């Protein structure tokens, strides 16, 4: 029996309603239209896809990301939030829990959809139908989850990543290749050249989140990833006061990674 909307209270210890589960035990395969590792705008999009900060304060508190509901672009069939889900794999996106002001007073969870092949499945949405993937993505972030205003470069990056998601593997046997850390550092080249401090800060934060995820998966590499995180901190600090030094530190790291 599902808890009523009024009873969906966050646990003060971990902010999630009791008896909830939003983690993915075994991630499904990621079907992309390319066989090479992600880079550039699409890589930035995947970082955003995995970041709670994209979806706002409530999401940060409970550790919710786009990937929580759509792991590797598919569906988290065990996703369940007490008071917001009727069955595993469902979620009420018009609930006051999100703080979005869209509370409709009805427990009406919808099935979490797969995003495989999403670039070819317009129009988008169940409760609100929109004509483009960009418009719908912006609606989900800002309206349904009360996230901060999504920046144009963030939206473009998210669309670049999601547009690569396919319904089946590109090859008969698709092998996952983990993106080299140098590809993440390369995302900092343009914002450092432009002396765009906001972009440097945002991207270094996203990369450090990725390092945290890698430590969880491979704790034996903790020292290596923590060292990389310190380099990112150095670059971020230098970008604010000595942009040339920040560019030098980035180039030095990229050079050593080649």
C-alpha positions in Angstrom: 0.0 0.0 0.0 1.4 3.4 -1.0 1.9 6.2 1.5 -0.4 9.2 0.9 1.3 12.4 -0.5 0.9 14.2 2.8 2.9 11.5 4.6 5.9 11.6 2.3 8.4 13.0 4.8 12.1 13.0 4.3 14.3 11.2 6.8 16.3 13.9 8.7 19.4 11.7 8.5 19.5 11.1 4.7 16.6 13.2 3.5 15.0 10.3 1.6 11.5 9.2 2.7 11.8 5.9 4.7 11.9 2.7 2.7 13.0 4.4 -0.5 15.6 3.2 -2.9 16.9 5.3 -5.8 20.2 3.6 -6.4 20.9 1.3 -9.3 22.2 -2.1 -8.3 23.4 -3.3 -11.7 23.5 -0.5 -14.4 22.1 -1.5 -17.7 24.2 -1.3 -20.9 24.6 2.1 -22.4 23.7 2.0 -26.1 25.4 4.9 -27.9 25.4 5.7 -31.6 29.2 5.9 -31.4 31.8 3.3 -30.4 34.5 5.6 -29.2 34.7 7.1 -25.7 32.7 10.3 -25.1 34.3 13.6 -25.5 33.5 17.3 -25.7 30.0 18.5 -25.4 28.5 15.1 -25.1 30.9 14.2 -22.3 29.9 17.4 -20.5 26.3 16.4 -21.0 26.9 13.0 -19.3 28.5 14.7 -16.4 25.4 16.9 -16.0 23.2 13.8 -16.4 25.0 12.3 -13.4 25.0 15.5 -11.2 22.3 16.1 -8.5 23.1 19.8 -8.7 21.3 19.9 -12.1 18.0 19.1 -10.5 18.1 21.5 -7.6 18.2 21.6 -3.8 16.0 18.6 -3.0 17.8 16.4 -5.5 21.2 17.4 -4.0 19.9 16.4 -0.5 18.8 12.9 -1.6 21.5 12.3 -4.2 19.0 12.2 -7.1 20.3 12.6 -10.7 18.9 12.1 -14.2 20.8 8.8 -14.1 19.0 7.7 -10.9 15.8 7.3 -12.9 17.4 6.7 -16.3 20.6 4.7 -15.7 22.7 4.7 -18.8 19.7 6.2 -20.5 17.4 3.3 -19.7 15.0 2.7 -16.7 15.7 2.1 -13.0 13.0 -0.5 -12.5 13.7 -0.7 -8.8 13.4 3.1 -8.2 10.9 3.7 -5.4 10.2 6.7 -3.1 7.7 6.2 -0.3 4.7 8.5 -0.8 5.8 9.4 -4.4 5.8 5.9 -6.1 2.9 3.4 -6.4 5.1 0.7 -7.8 8.9 0.3 -8.4 9.8 2.3 -11.5 7.3 5.1 -11.0 7.5 8.6 -9.6 5.0 11.5 -8.9 6.6 14.6 -10.5 3.7 16.9 -9.3 4.4 16.4 -5.6 5.2 19.1 -3.1 8.3 17.1 -2.0 10.1 18.6 -5.0 9.3 22.2 -3.9 8.4 23.1 -7.4 4.9 24.5 -6.8 3.3 21.9 -9.1 1.5 20.0 -6.3 -1.9 18.9 -7.6 -3.1 17.2 -4.4 -3.3 13.8 -6.1 -0.9 10.8 -5.9 -0.4 10.2 -9.6 3.0 8.6 -10.2 3.9 7.9 -13.8 6.1 5.1 -15.1 9.7 6.2 -15.6 10.4 6.1 -19.4 13.5 4.9 -21.1 15.5 7.5 -22.9 17.0 5.1 -25.4 16.3 6.5 -28.8 14.8 9.6 -27.2 16.1 12.0 -30.0 13.7 10.2 -32.4 10.6 10.0 -30.2 9.0 13.4 -30.3 6.7 14.8 -28.9 7.8 14.4 -25.3 6.1 14.1 -21.9 3.1 12.4 -20.2 1.5 15.1 -18.1 2.9 18.0 -20.1 3.6 17.3 -23.8 6.3 19.4 -25.5 7.5 19.3 -29.1 11.3 19.3 -28.7 13.7 17.4 -26.5 15.3 20.7 -25.4 12.0 22.2 -24.3 11.0 19.1 -22.4 14.4 18.7 -20.7 14.2 22.3 -19.6 10.7 21.7 -18.3 11.7 18.6 -16.3 14.7 20.4 -14.6 13.1 23.7 -13.8 9.4 23.0 -13.4 9.1 19.4 -12.2 12.2 19.2 -10.0 12.5 22.9 -9.2 16.1 23.0 -10.4 18.0 26.1 -11.0 17.6 27.8 -14.4 19.4 25.5 -16.9 22.0 27.4 -18.8 22.1 27.3 -22.6 25.4 25.5 -22.7 24.2 22.9 -20.1 21.0 22.3 -22.1 23.0 21.9 -25.3 25.4 19.5 -23.7 22.5 17.4 -22.2 20.9 17.2 -25.7 24.2 16.2 -27.2 24.6 13.3 -24.8 21.0 12.1 -24.9 20.9 12.3 -28.7 23.6 9.6 -28.8 21.4 7.2 -26.9 20.1 4.4 -29.1 17.6 1.5 -28.7 20.2 -1.2 -29.5 23.9 -1.6 -29.6 25.9 0.1 -32.4 27.9 -3.1 -32.9 27.0 -6.8 -32.5 29.2 -6.8 -29.4 29.5 -3.4 -27.8 32.4 -3.0 -25.4 32.3 -0.3 -22.8 35.4 1.9 -22.8 35.9 4.3 -19.9 36.6 7.9 -20.8 40.2 8.9 -20.1 40.5 11.6 -17.5 42.3 13.8 -20.0 39.1 14.1 -21.9 37.5 15.6 -18.8 40.3 18.1 -18.3 40.0 19.1 -22.0 36.5 20.5 -21.2 38.3 23.2 -19.3 40.3 24.5 -22.3 37.7 26.8 -23.7 36.4 28.4 -20.5 40.0 29.0 -19.4 40.9 30.6 -22.7 37.8 32.8 -22.3 38.6 33.5 -18.7 35.0 32.4 -17.9 35.3 31.7 -14.2 31.7 30.5 -13.9 32.3 27.8 -16.5 35.6 26.8 -14.9 34.0 26.5 -11.5 31.0 24.5 -12.8 33.0 22.1 -14.9 35.7 21.4 -12.2 32.8 20.6 -9.8 31.3 18.2 -12.3 34.6 16.5 -12.9 35.3 16.1 -9.1 31.8 14.5 -8.8 32.9 12.0 -11.5 36.1 11.3 -9.5 34.0 10.6 -6.4 31.9 8.1 -8.4 35.1 6.4 -9.6 36.5 6.1 -6.1 33.3 4.3 -5.1 33.7 1.8 -7.9 37.5 1.5 -7.6 38.5 2.4 -4.1 42.0 1.0 -4.8 42.6 4.1 -7.0 41.5 6.6 -4.3 45.0 8.1 -4.0 45.2 8.7 -7.7 41.8 10.3 -8.0 42.3 12.4 -4.9 45.5 13.7 -6.5 43.7 14.6 -9.7 41.0 16.4 -7.6 43.8 18.5 -6.0 45.0 19.5 -9.4 41.4 20.6 -10.3 41.2 22.7 -7.1 44.5 24.4 -8.0 43.3 25.2 -11.5 40.0 26.5 -10.2 41.7 28.8 -7.6 44.2 30.1 -10.1 41.5 30.8 -12.7 40.1 33.5 -10.4 43.3 35.4 -9.8 45.9 34.2 -12.3 44.2 32.8 -15.4 47.6 32.3 -17.2 48.8 30.1 -14.3 45.6 28.1 -14.5 46.1 27.5 -18.3 49.7 26.5 -17.7 48.6 24.0 -15.0 46.0 22.6 -17.3 48.4 22.3 -20.2 51.0 20.7 -18.0 48.5 18.1 -16.8 47.2 17.4 -20.3 50.8 17.0 -21.5 51.7 14.5 -18.8 48.5 12.5 -19.6 49.5 12.1 -23.3 
